[in-house]
Amino acid sequence: MSDYLLKAVDINKSFAGVKALQGVSLEIKPGEIHCLAGENGCGKSTLIKVISGVYQPDSGYIEFDGKRYSQITPLGAIAMGIQVIYQDFSIFPNLTVMENLAFNTELAAGHKLVNRKRMRKIAEEALSKINFDMELDRLVGSLTVAEKQMVAICRALMFNAKLIIMDEPTTALTKKEVSALFEIILKLKAQGIAILFVSHKLNEVFEISERFTIFRSGKLIVTGDTRELDDKKFSFYMTGREFENEKFKPSFESQGNVLEVKNLSLTGAFEDISFGLRRGEILGITGLLDSGRTELALALFGIRQATGGQILKDGSAVTIKSPRDAIACGIGFVPEDRLSEGLFLPRSIGDNIIISEIDRLTKGPSVLDRKACQAEIDKWVRELAIATPDPNNASSTLSGGNQQRIVLAKWLACKPDILILNGPTVGVDIGSKHDIHKILQRLADQGMAVIIISDDLPEVLENCSDLIVMKGGRIVATLDPGETDENTVLSHMM
């Protein structure tokens, strides 16, 4: 009998001649928490789909629970005890918690009529597996991201799961919610359930996993015990590059404030917010999800209108009631959710880059200057190193990091004086994260004023020249990132 629950051996998979996986292998023991890491496009998702039967490998095989399989179907994988929780959780937002939990069981049992008493019992048993308390009649669409995730985990456990694969499970979670998720993962481990934890967040890999495997460009780079790993090794294995984590020091700062906020308030979100921002400065604003940090960003860009206080641009009071007002004041805004708020995903990379300056690129009443448009697109693809063979391709074809560069390009093309970024590196891999940070530092050195709003503490401590901490809609601390650490910032946040 094998010591391993899962062995994926010498897996190869190609799509239209592109090699997604090149002879990769993966081994997981029963009850083990194993991290699979790698940059976007490295082959992680392809291997997950091979293990779960969505894709068939071109060569190689899967061994699970001592049995060898050359082919697996999705239903076969579930029957074997393999469950995958994807980033979108694959749950029905228009159904209740009870219905989501009991739906698959009812289908598998072949029941043709709904018996709500039976469904409630199934749902209660599912929640009890991880001692999770949840109102069963709530619509899933009304739940927080963390609550949706717990529903997905409970549903996975209903099918006698032996291996649960979690694909980037912490992307949209706060630190508090991540801690709660890790507690659940440890409970699952205690029950003998193996966890394949897919992530590119270095601190999470160290905190939760016992062993790790890293892919790069469809190849297995390294596998081993997490205790043998450190920050530099992890970054190098992921990217093939060595990074120096140097803290940002402004090389250009104007004397006066380009932006000044005086006693700004938004009823029910934040109140009495005051700060100044100079050209060449990167100001960090951090806090928990309900701290008011996101609402402050929306108010500064006019998506939500402040109910009190003043905003001054270059010493003169301005009224910002809409994004159009903010843009006229020289303010650009990179939203936290680039997919639904920052990009037209079906449209081309080029169209997304020029959309914010469409008026300037229009000749006459309605004719685009195609030559000027192409020159602008080529410029930003080159300057921000957007990895694409053709800017006419849809934005949806790119990785998260490259999509974020498109959003940056869209605003930089407008030549803003102030750039506000809400979660600038959410969901991007470690290499793209480093590159985006360098772009922001370069912009500040060129005289732009930058605001980074993030709960990623290493991000704000390394890249900001000043740091504001918010809690309960108020500023509770103003810190020098060069003279503080994560624990100090956390003590103010909590």
TALINJO-V878203 format. One line per field, one symbol per residue. ss: DSSP state (~ for helix, > for strand, _ for the rest). burial: I if it has 24 or more other C-alpha atoms within 12 Angstrom, else O. A space follows every 10 residues. Layout:
BEGIN
ss=???
burial=???
END
This chain:
BEGIN
ss=___>>>>>>> >>>>>__>>> >>>>>>>>>_ __>>>>>___ ___~~~~~~~ ~_______>> >>>>__>>>_ ___~~~~~~~ _>>>>_____ _____>~~~~ ~~~~~~~~~_ _____~~~~~ ~~~~~~~~__ ________>~ ~~__~~~~~~ ~~~~~~~___ __>>>>>___ ____~~~~~~ ~~~~~~~~~~ ___>>>>>__ _~~~~~~~__ >>>>>>__>> >>>>>~~~__ ~~~~~~~~~_ __________ ______>>>> >>>>>>___> >>>>>>>>__ _>>>>>____ __~~~~~~~~ _______>>> >>>__>>>__ __~~~~~~__ >>>>___~~~ ~~_____>~~ ~~~~~~~___ _>>___>>_~ ~~~~~~~~~~ ~~~_______ ___>~~~__~ ~~~~~~~~~~ ~~_____>>> >>_______~ ~~~~~~~~~~ ~~~~~___>> >>>___~~~~ ~~~__>>>>> >__>>>>>>_ ~~~__~~~~~ ~~~_
burial=OOOOIIIIII IIIOOOOOOI IIIIIIIIII IIIIIIIIII IIIIIIIIII IIIOIIIOOI IIIIIOOOII IIOOOOIIOI IIIIIIIOIO IIOOOIIIII IIIIIIOOOO OOOOOOOOII OIIIIIIOII OIOIOIOOII OOIOIIIIII IIIIIIIIII IIIIIIIIII IIIIIOIIOO IIOIIIOIIO OOIIIIIIII IIIIIIIIII IIIIIIIIII IIIOOIOOIO IOOIIIIIIO OOOOOOIIII OOIOOOIIII IIOIIIOOII IIIIIIIIII IIIIIIIIIO IIIIIIIIII IIIIIIIOII IIIIOOOIII OOIOOIIIII IIIIIIIIIO OIIIIOOIII IIIIIIIIOO IOOOOOOOOO OOIOOIIIOI IOOIIIIIOO IOOIIIIIII IIIIIIIIII IIIIIIIIII IIIIIIIIII IIIIIIIIII IIIIIOIIII IIIIIIIIII IIIIIIIIII IIIIIIIIII IOOIOIOOII OIIO
END
